[in-house]
Amino acid sequence: MRPITPFLLSTATAFTAIVATAVAATDPVVAAADPVAPATVQAPAVDLVHPARGVHIAAHDAVLDPTARRSAEGEGLVAVTFKPAAKPSLALAPAKGSWSWPAEGTMRLRVQNGMPWPVTLMIDVASASKHLTATVGIPPGPPQTVSLPLQATSPRAFGMQVGPPMPFDDHIVATSVDGAIDAHAVTSVTLSMPQPGAPQTLLFGTLDDVAGSDDLRHAYTAIVDRYGQYTRTTWPEKIATDGELKARANAAPEVTEPKRLDRYGGRTDLPAMQATGWFHAQKQGGRWWLVTPEGHAFFSLGVNAVNLTDGRTYVQGREYMFADPAAANGPFGGSGDSRSDQGSQRDNGMNHGRWWDVYANNVARSLGDKPEPAWRKRTVDRLKAWGFNTLGNWSDPAFAGDHRIAYTVPILIHGDFNTVGTGFDYWGRMPDPFDPRFVKATEAAVANASKGVRDDPWLLGYFADNELSWAGQGPQGRWALATGSLAQGPESPAKQAFLDYLKKTHGDAATFAKAWGVPVANWEQVAAKGFKAPDPSEAHPAIAADYIAFLKLYANQYFRTVAQILKKVDPHHLFLGGRLAVRTPEVEEASAAYADVTSINTYTDLPEHGFDVAAFRKMDKPVLITEFHFGSADRGPFGNGVAAVASEEERGKAYARFVDAAVASGVIVGTHWFQYVDQPVTGRILDGENAHIGLVGITDIPFDGFTRAVTDANARTGGGSGGAR
């Protein structure tokens, strides 16, 4: 990015007045406002250097300097300084009536940052009480054109969670726009900043409107090359030829010979523990450990989603995004359909059709046809060299037969049992564990998951489901499972269980009504579908007490059911809990009671900021962190994950801090990174996630700086092959 060029005073002075009244025109070619003009007029370009009399300009906690300045390219601009205030702004409006813009058009605004750092600009286009809003970043450098589509849009509409970085080709396109307006009746455009801490200066030129949304389409055009890499920037691991890809992907990792480790990765330098022939959990020396089949302490350093098919992205309907149609529509393609009523699919505009498996395509370029065995060997060689000792969830089941690294297996419970909505439901509604059909479904799921692995000592254990919606959103989200159950009809097993509890606790309906402060005369009113349960309140403490009791019943029923069925089928291996994300204290307690290890997914800087470590110390129960990561936006994919850091270098530092804190906790028995491979630039087919969070890129080339930092951190726990490199 070029540094800003010092501004030169122009001989032209455009403004004769600046303030929240009409500005007198100084350009003789622009006519004064006609007092009998129609209420809505075709909008001419608004030139802030030469404003027309028919334009109102109002500054609030901002100062507009009328002196015209020239950019290095000779473009005329005027400076607006936004003062330190809650929301300093500059508003532009027609002196009479409204502007008529194209219904599906684009607003364009010429702007230059007058500061040596990026500045945030908020744009609000109004038509009477309706608003269309967007926020964009203005980098330092030469003038840019900010393009605002005149209709709501988001990267989700294009099949990805994060849109292309800006600017490109001297354009800053607002890829996320909220709201709706009548474009034929625009009443104002407001430019503002969110509470600057010091005066910030931007320079503005012409504001105009154009028909169509070509700018938005262009922002997404040809953004992916034949290797699945982002086309508009470069980074150290980016490649340009098949030969370069093959050489770098096949480069052998540096390996330190294993020291003080048993064959499973257990630490022989620590006091021996019970050898059962299976992985198990045991407390020794004041902390919890996993223990290998040979009886040695084992801190599970895992990686999730280690599989060959995790690089699929939809092509159909957005072919223009791919610079090489032959690659995107080649033999590494197929068809899929991710459509569902899950929260993960809300607003996802590209979720079915033909896909391209970018990662598998690149692996074949480096390993040839049918690369699966060679890919598995190369992958495990890397993981062990980097100090990992476990394959986390969502990994290729074929690794199990290689007997080189511990692995995990998911129990995915599906069936026609009742479900309860919590309003979050990102991966679907909650299973109703009180439904007898849930028991049957769990039996089938356990039988399927344990098939072929129940006698394998390399199996660490089983997870039940994944990130169930144990709570809703907002301040009352903790109670969503309780209120959602009560809203169901009398046929709901969950509601029946809640009603049974309420009747035993309160006796008659009148006592219940008084305790809850609800106008019910009989239990039939509570049993009816659509019963609106109240929020807890200080005036009626029984509501919260009853909700807590039911949440415990619900969670205990779920975990007890899974644990009993699993241990009956496979008594040897660990039940690793439910990979909790959205959760409550009640579900954590139930997991601790029935699972051998509670698994928690948390995307925080430190484990203790993601869950109550002290509570698990008090319960004296072990925890496995089954998802965490740190992402950055400097290696191609647009997203930087759930836990974002500033750069690739910071990823390694953040990883080390997290793992070191987990080891020091005394209750955490492992950390599993999410995930092995970067997500596709254009979004994974599951839900459009497109973040740089991998150990390797979509080309299967490792991020050497990051993996070196990971290796050093893992070595401190005695993980993998041991020893820093």
Phi, psi and omega in degrees: 000128180290143175291155181293141179272135178306140183277143177251137177295135177271156176284344179272136173239118192272322189264139170254346176204141179227116178168185191280043174225174179298141180261129182294139181282141176242354180267115186294345182273355179257122184284152175291161181296136179275121183296343178248022179293154178297159183298325179242127182234151174300127189279123170281166174298141176262109180263109183290342175281326179231072186290143177279157179296336183277016181238128171271137174233121183234127178252135177233116185055036178212156180235126177257119179271120185286351183292121179288136178241157179245131174287175179300334180271001178090008182282136179278134181215158173237149186266137173237123178256120180268121185282160172296107183199174183300316181201073178297145188209162171230123182247135176245136181207151174292142180297328178225141173064229185211167176266143176256112179248163179297139184300322179240043184264200183220135172269134177240139181221126176277129184212147175225138179279125178268006181250161179275013179223163178296147181232141180269131178238127175256138182238132178230113175258126185241147166229100187057240183271358180267147184223146172237123188232151177204156176233131181228157175260133179252109181282159173293152181136198183289171179301146179233161172256116174275126180247125180241110175300141183271030172209156182299141176204166176197162174303331178301325178295339180256011173089014180221159183274332179231134183274174182299145178292153180240156359274172170214143180047040179065020177243142169241101183267129175284102182275349175237113181229132182244153174098193181200146179222169167267100186297339179280357182217062181280127184256342178192158169231122181245129178250125186214174178228149180273094171049065178296145180277345179211163179304136180233132183247129170240152177244133185240148176241247185265138170250128186215170174231146178226155178286149174082175182236040181299325180298317180295314178299319181296329179298332182256004186274133176052048182267354183232132179269187185291347177258007181081012181268151175294137189271341193264007177207178180224164179201166189302327184269001181287139182240164184235345184223160176299321181297318179294318178300312183298316182295317185282324179289327182270359179298129183289136178289151174291134185234134170257131183303138180303136178230134175057038178230142173277183187296337180267353183101009178285151186273111178277353179276353178257161180306139181296150179238185184294129177259110183253352186089357180221158171293139176208175179251142182206144177261131179207139178065030177083004177219158176277144175226153156278153183231134181286164176305335180270000173092031181239147181301139187219113171264115188285108176258100190243168175226130178275159170055047175271090180208163188275351187245027184262011182246029182274138179218142182289137177252319185301129180090351178215041180302331182296344180285343188253120186289338181238091182302328181297321179287314184294335181245026182275200185290344181267051182231170178189190180236144180213170179212108182261007183295137177194177177265013179289156178298333181294344181256004179297127177067012178278111187272349181230085187227025173196163179114202183283137177240165176238126176272091187295315183295313179299323177300314181290323177298319178295327177297328182264336184240355178086185181294150180049062187274002191307306181299317180293324178294318179298318180296313180299320182292313180292323175304316179295310184301316180292323177295329179274000176093010177274153181225006184216141169267119182282191183298158176068018180268159184301120179301339181295338177300331184302321182287348182278339177051051178239343185205144178297152183217168180235161182226134177271143170256106184257112189264111179235151178172188183260024179287164178295150176228157182236132178272142177247358183091343176265292168050041185300316177257013179125173181285161182285135173294145178267103185287350177277349181282124178304332178291336175293322178299313180298318180295322179293319177301317179293319181294319179294318179300319180291317183292322185275351182299121177083356183234349187298339180253014183264116179293343179283347178285120178288315180166186186244144168257149174254118179056198183201122172048051176297155184273075181288351179210170176258204181247160176086178185296335179258013184297333181302330187266004190300325180291325178289311181291326177294323177293317180292337180284345182282172181280174183294345179280349182289122177300324179296318179293321177301317180296320179293317179297319178301317179297313182298321180293320179292326184282318188254343181081260182266164184295327181295319178295318177299313182300320179292319181295325182264345183069040181240147183274073177240143182255341182206165182291336180297327178294323178289323182289338185296148178296138178092007178302127182265105181283141183279160171285149176300152180210159178295328181291335183227074183296342180296333181298307180297320180299318180290321177298314180299317180298318180290320178300324176294315178302315183296309182294319177298320180296319180295304186291325177295317180299311181295315183298314182295317180292318181296313184292334176291322181277319182223091182283352188274322192263162183287140166267112189265018175080200191243021177049063187287132174242277171287121189207169178230166176303328182294319181287326176297318179296319180294319177298316180298328182284324189248335178269152176291325179219136176271125179260133183228132173261120182218132181247080182225167182292327178224151181303320184292347174271357181250338176204167186276091180299320182298324180295321179286330172296318180295319177286344182058054182228145182277154180231140173243120175282112188257356167207132167199157173194170173223125183240160175222167186250033184241023180225024174117289179303146188284329183275156176240028172079186180281321176251101187266144171233172191284332188202170177301319179299321181291335177300314181297319179296318181294320178301312182298316180299317183294310183293319178300319179293323178297316179298321183285347187291328182087342180243341180277126185252007177172161178224129181244117182285139173244108014211185185289313187249142171305149176281154181301146179306319183268010173098139177289154185291337183297311185205011176086003177302137184213064186247154171271095183224008188270166167279332177231158178278178179295346175273357185070022175264125182294151172272095192301316181299317180293314182294332174295316178296320178297316180300316180297316180295316180296324181297329180294337177270356185081020185278163174056230183274355176076154175081138178280157176239000000 
